[in-house]
Amino acid sequence: MRPVIVSVDVPHPPEQVYDFLDVMAHHERFTDHYLTGWRYSGPERGTGSRATVTAALGGTKTDVTIEVVEAEPPRRIVERNVSAAGRRLAHGTYAIEPLPAGGSRVSFTYGWAKAPLADRLLAPLVRAAMRRANRTAMRRLAAELARDGSAGGP
């Protein structure tokens, strides 16, 4: 399945955006419209930080384990997502780029490495649902960054 890519421009420099995104618990604040029941393990931030959530999309619910597998401050965070009893494997990548006039562009790419047959058969619908959910998440991320003046607070 082709990946889904969404982005948002924010007035914060890459370092502040990265510091906010690096804390796994902060993700709950902008994704709880479709990811609920957050349970954390591992370090609070960086490679190895983990959360298990319940994803509700397209009328279905499934548990997803999210783990940060790569961190390149202040530019990139890669998460591995495992769900559907291991039949769905995906990567979510946050890329943070400075904008010429200041601020940052935050892009999130969700790509499937392995997907159940139903996901593949319904790929256009699955991708559309993920795109909608992640666009909303990016708008909410921008609002959280604006609310959190330092972009790195709790």
N, CA, C and O of each residue as an XYZ file, in Angstrom:
616
protein
N       0.843     -1.180      0.000
C       0.000      0.000      0.000
C       0.885      1.239      0.000
O       1.921      1.292      0.663
N       0.451      2.215     -0.750
C       1.196      3.474     -0.784
C       1.074      4.201      0.551
O       0.044      4.107      1.219
N       2.125      4.929      0.942
C       2.069      5.647      2.225
C       1.118      6.844      2.163
O       0.742      7.315      1.090
N       0.750      7.310      3.340
C      -0.062      8.513      3.505
C       0.861      9.569      4.105
O       1.549      9.312      5.093
N       0.873     10.761      3.503
C       1.745     11.845      3.968
C       0.894     13.083      4.234
O       0.111     13.506      3.383
N       1.055     13.654      5.418
C       0.380     14.898      5.779
C       1.416     15.834      6.381
O       2.450     15.386      6.875
N       1.140     17.140      6.341
C       2.093     18.078      6.936
C       1.369     19.321      7.437
O       0.226     19.604      7.076
N       2.084     20.043      8.279
C       1.588     21.304      8.808
C       2.790     22.216      9.021
O       3.873     21.755      9.381
N       2.593     23.507      8.798
C       3.631     24.495      9.088
C       3.331     25.128     10.447
O       2.189     25.477     10.746
N       4.373     25.270     11.259
C       4.231     25.852     12.600
C       5.288     26.937     12.775
O       6.326     26.891     12.114
N       5.048     27.911     13.649
C       6.006     29.008     13.816
C       7.199     28.674     14.706
O       8.023     29.550     14.967
N       7.315     27.455     15.170
C       8.394     27.060     16.076
C       9.599     26.533     15.303
O       9.436     25.918     14.248
N      10.811     26.768     15.818
C      12.006     26.217     15.169
C      12.045     24.691     15.325
O      11.432     24.149     16.244
N      12.755     24.004     14.438
C      12.812     22.541     14.485
C      13.188     21.962     15.842
O      12.639     20.935     16.243
N      14.107     22.595     16.551
C      14.543     22.062     17.846
C      13.383     21.992     18.843
O      13.252     21.008     19.570
N      12.545     23.027     18.879
C      11.408     23.029     19.803
C      10.361     21.994     19.403
O       9.801     21.305     20.256
N      10.101     21.888     18.104
C       9.128     20.900     17.629
C       9.633     19.500     17.960
O       8.876     18.665     18.456
N      10.896     19.244     17.689
C      11.480     17.933     17.971
C      11.381     17.612     19.465
O      10.996     16.505     19.839
N      11.729     18.581     20.319
C      11.682     18.354     21.764
C      10.279     17.969     22.220
O      10.125     17.133     23.111
N       9.260     18.566     21.620
C       7.878     18.229     21.954
C       7.541     16.816     21.476
O       7.021     16.007     22.244
N       7.837     16.519     20.206
C       7.502     15.215     19.634
C       8.321     14.076     20.238
O       7.885     12.925     20.223
N       9.477     14.380     20.758
C      10.357     13.351     21.315
C       9.756     12.688     22.555
O      10.133     11.564     22.887
N       8.845     13.347     23.236
C       8.198     12.801     24.436
C       6.950     12.032     23.993
O       5.983     12.631     23.521
N       6.973     10.715     24.146
C       5.860      9.876     23.681
C       4.523     10.321     24.265
O       3.519     10.310     23.553
N       4.481     10.709     25.522
C       3.219     11.103     26.155
C       2.593     12.325     25.489
O       1.377     12.504     25.562
N       3.387     13.161     24.848
C       2.834     14.332     24.168
C       1.964     13.937     22.978
O       1.066     14.689     22.601
N       2.208     12.789     22.387
C       1.453     12.368     21.203
C      -0.023     12.143     21.529
O      -0.892     12.337     20.679
N      -0.294     11.738     22.751
C      -1.687     11.539     23.166
C      -2.478     12.833     23.024
O      -3.657     12.800     22.672
N      -1.851     13.960     23.290
C      -2.529     15.255     23.266
C      -3.042     15.639     21.884
O      -4.008     16.395     21.782
N      -2.428     15.143     20.829
C      -2.898     15.534     19.498
C      -3.445     14.374     18.669
O      -3.878     14.574     17.534
N      -3.428     13.160     19.230
C      -3.970     12.012     18.487
C      -5.118     11.316     19.203
O      -5.605     10.294     18.721
N      -5.567     11.845     20.350
C      -6.580     11.127     21.119
C      -7.970     11.171     20.485
O      -8.924     10.651     21.063
N      -8.097     11.777     19.316
C      -9.363     11.710     18.577
C      -9.542     10.350     17.908
O     -10.662      9.995     17.540
N      -8.458      9.578     17.743
C      -8.592      8.226     17.200
C      -7.684      7.206     17.882
O      -7.829      6.007     17.643
N      -6.768      7.644     18.710
C      -5.918      6.739     19.487
C      -6.209      6.988     20.964
O      -5.955      8.078     21.477
N      -6.741      5.974     21.645
C      -7.155      6.148     23.033
C      -6.514      5.083     23.920
O      -5.838      4.176     23.435
N      -6.738      5.212     25.221
C      -6.253      4.214     26.174
C      -4.739      4.090     26.188
O      -4.203      2.983     26.227
N      -4.056      5.210     26.158
C      -2.592      5.210     26.079
C      -1.982      4.552     27.314
O      -2.319      4.901     28.446
N      -1.073      3.588     27.083
C      -0.309      2.912     28.131
C       1.154      2.966     27.707
O       1.511      2.505     26.623
N       1.990      3.525     28.559
C       3.383      3.805     28.203
C       4.340      2.798     28.828
O       4.075      2.243     29.895
N       5.460      2.574     28.139
C       6.539      1.757     28.701
C       7.850      2.241     28.094
O       7.865      2.995     27.122
N       8.937      1.792     28.686
C      10.249      2.221     28.202
C      10.556      3.634     28.641
O       9.868      4.187     29.500
N      11.587      4.222     28.055
C      11.953      5.584     28.440
C      10.869      6.584     28.035
O      10.074      6.325     27.132
N      10.853      7.718     28.712
C       9.875      8.774     28.433
C      10.038      9.348     27.022
O       9.065      9.764     26.395
N      11.270      9.363     26.540
C      11.559      9.966     25.233
C      12.638      9.167     24.530
O      13.335      8.350     25.132
N      12.756      9.429     23.232
C      13.838      8.837     22.451
C      13.594      7.403     22.032
O      12.520      6.839     22.238
N      14.631      6.831     21.436
C      14.573      5.459     20.958
C      14.210      4.523     22.099
O      14.776      4.604     23.189
N      13.261      3.637     21.837
C      12.816      2.687     22.843
C      11.586      3.117     23.608
O      10.985      2.300     24.307
N      11.184      4.398     23.498
C       9.940      4.791     24.170
C       8.775      4.122     23.439
O       8.761      4.024     22.212
N       7.805      3.667     24.226
C       6.707      2.871     23.661
C       5.372      3.276     24.261
O       5.282      3.794     25.374
N       4.338      3.014     23.468
C       2.967      3.148     23.954
C       2.130      2.079     23.276
O       2.363      1.716     22.123
N       1.157      1.588     24.014
C       0.142      0.727     23.423
C      -1.155      1.507     23.501
O      -1.516      2.025     24.558
N      -1.860      1.592     22.374
C      -3.076      2.396     22.267
C      -4.166      1.566     21.609
O      -3.905      0.506     21.040
N      -5.380      2.061     21.698
C      -6.483      1.482     20.943
C      -6.801      2.448     19.815
O      -7.144      3.606     20.055
N      -6.686      1.965     18.584
C      -6.982      2.780     17.404
C      -8.411      2.506     16.967
O      -8.813      1.353     16.818
N      -9.174      3.573     16.764
C     -10.554      3.459     16.293
C     -10.658      4.214     14.973
O     -10.697      5.444     14.942
N     -10.703      3.454     13.890
C     -10.822      4.037     12.544
C     -11.736      3.163     11.713
O     -11.696      1.936     11.801
N     -12.564      3.811     10.902
C     -13.406      3.063      9.978
C     -14.339      2.083     10.662
O     -14.663      1.038     10.097
N     -14.779      2.410     11.885
C     -15.713      1.546     12.587
C     -15.092      0.331     13.250
O     -15.808     -0.512     13.791
N     -13.756      0.226     13.218
C     -13.100     -0.899     13.880
C     -12.150     -0.376     14.947
O     -11.675      0.758     14.883
N     -11.886     -1.229     15.927
C     -10.926     -0.902     16.981
C      -9.879     -1.998     17.029
O     -10.192     -3.181     16.897
N      -8.638     -1.592     17.219
C      -7.548     -2.550     17.354
C      -6.462     -1.958     18.229
O      -6.238     -0.748     18.223
N      -5.789     -2.816     18.983
C      -4.654     -2.356     19.777
C      -3.430     -2.220     18.884
O      -3.188     -3.045     18.003
N      -2.670     -1.173     19.124
C      -1.465     -0.879     18.354
C      -0.331     -0.611     19.328
O      -0.490      0.151     20.282
N       0.810     -1.235     19.090
C       2.006     -0.925     19.855
C       2.861      0.001     19.000
O       3.186     -0.312     17.855
N       3.216      1.138     19.573
C       4.018      2.157     18.901
C       5.355      2.227     19.625
O       5.390      2.389     20.845
N       6.446      2.108     18.892
C       7.771      2.199     19.502
C       8.673      3.072     18.641
O       8.726      2.910     17.422
N       9.378      3.994     19.277
C      10.346      4.821     18.553
C      11.563      3.945     18.250
O      12.194      3.402     19.157
N      11.882      3.816     16.955
C      12.995      2.963     16.545
C      14.176      3.764     15.990
O      15.282      3.237     15.871
N      13.945      5.021     15.655
C      15.026      5.910     15.202
C      14.729      7.315     15.674
O      13.577      7.750     15.675
N      15.766      8.023     16.074
C      15.627      9.417     16.480
C      16.860     10.176     16.000
O      17.989      9.842     16.359
N      16.628     11.188     15.194
C      17.712     12.029     14.663
C      17.410     13.485     15.000
O      16.850     14.209     14.177
N      17.780     13.923     16.217
C      17.484     15.303     16.609
C      18.164     16.299     15.685
O      19.295     16.046     15.270
N      17.557     17.385     15.350
C      16.160     17.753     15.574
C      15.308     17.539     14.323
O      14.361     18.291     14.095
N      15.619     16.550     13.525
C      14.994     16.434     12.200
C      14.018     15.288     11.987
O      13.115     15.404     11.159
N      14.177     14.167     12.721
C      13.387     13.000     12.328
C      13.169     12.045     13.497
O      14.067     11.807     14.305
N      11.956     11.508     13.564
C      11.597     10.467     14.525
C      10.845      9.396     13.746
O       9.895      9.694     13.023
N      11.280      8.141     13.900
C      10.621      7.025     13.214
C      10.041      6.091     14.265
O      10.728      5.660     15.191
N       8.761      5.793     14.097
C       8.063      4.874     14.989
C       7.686      3.611     14.217
O       7.340      3.665     13.037
N       7.760      2.472     14.912
C       7.264      1.213     14.340
C       5.930      0.924     15.017
O       5.824      0.973     16.242
N       4.915      0.622     14.212
C       3.580      0.306     14.714
C       3.259     -1.142     14.381
O       3.396     -1.567     13.234
N       2.832     -1.896     15.386
C       2.454     -3.288     15.188
C       1.035     -3.455     15.704
O       0.720     -3.051     16.823
N       0.166     -4.064     14.868
C      -1.217     -4.304     15.277
C      -1.751     -5.526     14.542
O      -1.024     -6.199     13.811
N      -3.029     -5.797     14.750
C      -3.694     -6.942     14.111
C      -2.928     -8.231     14.373
O      -2.689     -9.020     13.459
N      -2.547     -8.436     15.627
C      -1.808     -9.639     16.040
C      -0.555     -9.855     15.195
O      -0.194    -10.984     14.864
N       0.103     -8.736     14.851
C       1.346     -8.811     14.080
C       1.151     -8.865     12.576
O       2.133     -8.863     11.833
N      -0.085     -8.913     12.109
C      -0.313     -8.952     10.656
C      -0.202     -7.574     10.006
O      -0.078     -7.466      8.786
N      -0.246     -6.519     10.826
C      -0.071     -5.163     10.305
C       1.199     -4.599     10.927
O       1.334     -4.522     12.148
N       2.125     -4.210     10.060
C       3.370     -3.579     10.475
C       3.512     -2.304      9.660
O       3.450     -2.328      8.431
N       3.702     -1.206     10.349
C       3.808      0.081      9.660
C       4.856      0.936     10.353
O       5.281      0.653     11.473
N       5.260      1.988      9.655
C       6.179      2.966     10.221
C       5.560      4.348     10.085
O       5.018      4.713      9.041
N       5.656      5.095     11.163
C       5.249      6.489     11.145
C       6.504      7.331     11.298
O       7.270      7.149     12.244
N       6.712      8.251     10.366
C       7.924      9.070     10.388
C       7.568     10.548     10.455
O       6.863     11.073      9.592
N       8.067     11.209     11.492
C       7.952     12.659     11.610
C       9.223     13.259     11.041
O      10.322     12.942     11.495
N       9.077     14.121     10.054
C      10.215     14.866      9.499
C       9.971     16.341      9.797
O       8.886     16.863      9.542
N      10.984     17.004     10.337
C      10.864     18.409     10.730
C      11.902     19.189      9.949
O      13.105     18.966     10.091
N      11.421     20.112      9.119
C      12.311     20.907      8.272
C      12.129     22.385      8.569
O      11.002     22.848      8.741
N      13.233     23.135      8.631
C      13.098     24.582      8.832
C      12.495     25.234      7.588
O      12.773     24.819      6.463
N      11.674     26.248      7.799
C      11.100     27.019      6.694
C      11.963     28.253      6.450
O      12.530     28.800      7.396
N      12.073     28.696      5.214
C      12.932     29.845      4.897
C      12.595     31.112      5.688
O      13.490     31.880      6.043
N      11.309     31.329      5.964
C      10.903     32.541      6.677
C      10.831     32.328      8.182
O      10.351     33.201      8.905
N      11.302     31.178      8.668
C      11.231     30.850     10.087
C      10.144     29.826     10.342
O       9.245     29.639      9.521
N      10.230     29.178     11.459
C       9.279     28.128     11.772
C       9.705     26.818     11.140
O      10.837     26.669     10.680
N       8.774     25.868     11.124
C       9.086     24.517     10.652
C       7.917     23.925      9.887
O       6.760     24.274     10.119
N       8.232     23.044      8.994
C       7.231     22.176      8.368
C       7.386     20.803      9.016
O       8.464     20.208      8.995
N       6.284     20.313      9.593
C       6.257     18.995     10.205
C       5.480     18.091      9.256
O       4.304     18.329      8.981
N       6.139     17.061      8.765
C       5.485     16.085      7.892
C       5.417     14.756      8.625
O       6.350     14.367      9.328
N       4.299     14.070      8.450
C       4.138     12.736      9.022
C       3.807     11.784      7.891
O       2.827     11.974      7.171
N       4.632     10.758      7.739
C       4.417      9.731      6.721
C       4.070      8.436      7.428
O       4.809      7.971      8.296
N       2.933      7.854      7.047
C       2.528      6.558      7.583
C       2.601      5.570      6.436
O       1.870      5.688      5.452
N       3.485      4.597      6.569
C       3.675      3.615      5.499
C       3.563      2.202      6.029
O       4.081      1.883      7.099
N       2.887      1.368      5.278
C       2.680     -0.031      5.661
C       3.805     -0.898      5.126
O       4.124     -0.839      3.938
N       4.406     -1.697      5.987
C       5.382     -2.703      5.559
C       4.673     -4.031      5.330
O       5.086     -4.834      4.494
N       3.597     -4.249      6.084
C       2.811     -5.471      5.980
C       1.381     -5.103      6.378
O       1.173     -4.386      7.357
N       0.396     -5.592      5.619
C      -0.993     -5.269      5.926
C      -1.873     -6.500      5.714
O      -1.634     -7.290      4.801
N      -2.897     -6.657      6.566
C      -3.829     -7.769      6.375
C      -4.547     -7.650      5.030
O      -4.637     -6.566      4.453
N      -5.048     -8.769      4.550
C      -5.735     -8.807      3.252
C      -6.859     -7.777      3.179
O      -7.000     -7.093      2.165
N      -7.656     -7.657      4.229
C      -8.765     -6.700      4.214
C      -8.264     -5.277      3.987
O      -8.875     -4.523      3.230
N      -7.154     -4.897      4.636
C      -6.578     -3.563      4.425
C      -6.172     -3.375      2.973
O      -6.420     -2.324      2.380
N      -5.552     -4.391      2.410
C      -5.080     -4.289      1.024
C      -6.250     -4.201      0.051
O      -6.204     -3.434     -0.911
N      -7.301     -4.987      0.298
C      -8.469     -4.950     -0.590
C      -9.196     -3.612     -0.511
O      -9.758     -3.136     -1.497
N      -9.178     -3.022      0.665
C      -9.863     -1.745      0.885
C      -8.879     -0.580      0.956
O      -9.163      0.437      1.589
N      -7.732     -0.725      0.312
C      -6.647      0.260      0.420
C      -7.101      1.702      0.219
O      -6.719      2.557      1.018
N      -7.901      2.022     -0.810
C      -8.292      3.436     -0.965
C      -9.068      3.957      0.251
O      -8.876      5.101      0.663
N      -9.933      3.129      0.822
C     -10.702      3.559      1.996
C      -9.817      3.635      3.235
O      -9.939      4.569      4.027
N      -8.938      2.671      3.406
C      -8.018      2.661      4.551
C      -7.111      3.883      4.491
O      -6.916      4.569      5.495
N      -6.561      4.152      3.317
C      -5.669      5.310      3.166
C      -6.423      6.617      3.409
O      -5.882      7.527      4.035
N      -7.663      6.726      2.925
C      -8.455      7.945      3.126
C      -8.741      8.161      4.615
O      -8.654      9.286      5.107
N      -9.079      7.093      5.326
C      -9.338      7.214      6.766
C      -8.070      7.642      7.504
O      -8.122      8.505      8.380
N      -6.941      7.044      7.152
C      -5.664      7.423      7.790
C      -5.297      8.868      7.457
O      -4.820      9.606      8.320
N      -5.517      9.268      6.214
C      -5.202     10.646      5.823
C      -6.044     11.637      6.633
O      -5.517     12.627      7.140
N      -7.358     11.373      6.756
C      -8.226     12.267      7.536
C      -7.774     12.333      8.996
O      -7.641     13.420      9.558
N      -7.542     11.181      9.601
C      -7.138     11.145     11.006
C      -5.811     11.867     11.210
O      -5.651     12.612     12.177
N      -4.869     11.652     10.311
C      -3.551     12.267     10.472
C      -3.545     13.749     10.118
O      -2.757     14.505     10.687
N      -4.398     14.185      9.197
C      -4.531     15.634      8.952
C      -5.053     16.317     10.208
O      -4.551     17.366     10.610
N      -6.065     15.713     10.824
C      -6.593     16.262     12.071
C      -5.496     16.286     13.134
O      -5.361     17.267     13.866
N      -4.715     15.216     13.222
C      -3.621     15.162     14.195
C      -2.619     16.283     13.956
O      -2.141     16.886     14.917
N      -2.291     16.575     12.721
C      -1.329     17.646     12.432
C      -1.893     19.010     12.833
O      -1.167     19.844     13.373
N      -3.183     19.241     12.571
C      -3.797     20.509     13.005
C      -3.778     20.606     14.526
O      -3.505     21.668     15.086
N      -4.069     19.495     15.186
C      -4.067     19.482     16.647
C      -2.648     19.622     17.195
O      -2.452     20.238     18.243
N      -1.661     19.062     16.507
C      -0.264     19.242     16.908
C       0.087     20.723     16.877
O       0.689     21.237     17.820
N      -0.285     21.417     15.796
C      -0.004     22.850     15.702
C      -0.647     23.606     16.857
O      -0.033     24.513     17.419
N      -1.875     23.245     17.217
C      -2.564     23.903     18.333
C      -1.866     23.607     19.654
O      -1.741     24.495     20.497
N      -1.412     22.374     19.846
C      -0.697     22.016     21.083
C       0.625     22.772     21.186
O       0.997     23.234     22.265
N       1.325     22.895     20.076
C       2.582     23.647     20.086
C       2.325     25.114     20.418
O       3.099     25.732     21.149
N       1.235     25.672     19.878
C       0.888     27.071     20.158
C       0.507     27.242     21.633
O       0.850     28.249     22.251
N      -0.195     26.268     22.186
C      -0.630     26.310     23.588
C       0.558     26.183     24.525
O       0.595     26.796     25.592
N       1.519     25.385     24.114
C       2.681     25.089     24.934
C       3.788     26.042     24.485
O       4.551     25.702     23.581
N       3.893     27.198     25.080
C       4.801     28.244     24.628
C       6.215     27.802     24.343
O       6.831     28.291     23.397
N       6.747     26.889     25.133
C       8.114     26.445     24.909
C       8.168     25.315     23.916
O       9.251     24.957     23.451
N       7.013     24.735     23.572
C       6.901     23.557     22.711
C       7.578     22.344     23.322
O       7.728     21.321     22.653
N       7.983     22.434     24.556
C       8.620     21.281     25.164
C       8.088     20.972     26.555
O       8.622     20.100     27.241
N       7.053     21.668     26.976
C       6.509     21.455     28.314
C       5.690     20.192     28.408
O       5.498     19.500     27.408
N       5.199     19.877     29.610
C       4.452     18.631     29.811
C       3.097     18.611     29.159
O       2.378     17.617     29.260
